[in-house]
Amino acid sequence: MPLPDPALDGEPVVRDLGPLAWVQDELRKSLEAAGASLRRYLREGRPPAVELPDTTQLRLARQHLHQGAGALEMVGMPAAALLLRAMETAVHRLSERPDLCTDAALGAVEAAGHALLEFLDAMLAGKAACAVALFPQYRAVQELAGAERVHPADLWALDWRWQDPALPDAPPLACAPALRPRLDAAVLRVVKSGDTAAARELAALSASLAAGQLKLAPRSFWKACAGFFEALALGLIEPDLLVKRAASRVLVQFAQLAKGEHDVSDRLARDLVFFCGRAEAPAAESAAPLLSAVRSAWQLDAFPPADYRVTRYGRFDPFLLAQL
């Protein structure tokens, strides 16, 4: 069934789910085979600690996950494939670190497969499905894999491009080192207590920093910051740990620009735009002009909202449900 897919320019692109339907049965078989190998390892593959473990079943599970990820990449499902790649990496690490190979660890990998199948089934049934909702399982397997970065924006469908939101006029500011203490103090207040006055100050500073930029990337970055901090100031984003980390990373980017460096982190900018997309839409553009401009420039209304903190998929073992 074709489904509309968000696009940044023009009309939404129609996503053809026919290829996914073709590989769905094979993917299900691969995940079932991987799960069977994991369960077999739990039953038979773990000898006493004095012996070397037989990781054959873990290697087989990894092969099945690798094949499944390749199939999803082939049919244009990058977020779903990313979850499978994370599962594959986790199993590989567990095979190299038998001390980490607990029932809970292997159960988390298998549960991620259950969630993925449920997500894909929902897509094929024509239901509104956002891969960001797979974040609880993605986070679990990424932590098993020892990943440095675990962020829900990695599962987001936005095809990143620098945009130039039409913000209200602001007095231009240069990225000068003298501004750093003011930014430090405001970000610290946001991180420590979610201070809305500090967030409002950061939104205004970001808009002025954007006005002082000639190049698109830094100008776009600071405009994304302006929308992000305005959403925090208005209570439209909950300042959870990931949001506070993003605010702290803005300081790192400012320090680099203040030194005269020109590189701007598109990953950080994308994360900020992600949070602008998750922010509750203001009742009127005039109530949040900076956030509204960012949402309009990246067409964020086209993306279905998803709460990455709530487990939506994979709450029940499909094999147990079939038995019931």
Secondary structure, DSSP 8 states (H G I E B T S, - for coil): --EEE--SSSS-EEE--HHHHHHHHHHHHHHHHHHHHHHHIIIII---TTS----HHHHHHHHHHHHHHHHHHHTT-HHHHHHHHHHHHHHHHHHH-GGG--HHHHHHHHHHHHHHHHHHHHHHTT----GGGGHHHHHHHHHHHT-S---GGGG---------------------GGGHHHHHHHHHHHHHH--HHHHHHHHHHHHHHHHT--SHHHHHHHHHHHHHHHHHHTT-S---HHHHHHHHHHHHHHHHHHTT-----HHHHHHHHHHHHHS---SSGGGSHHHHHHHHHTTGGGS----TTS--S--S-HHHHHH-
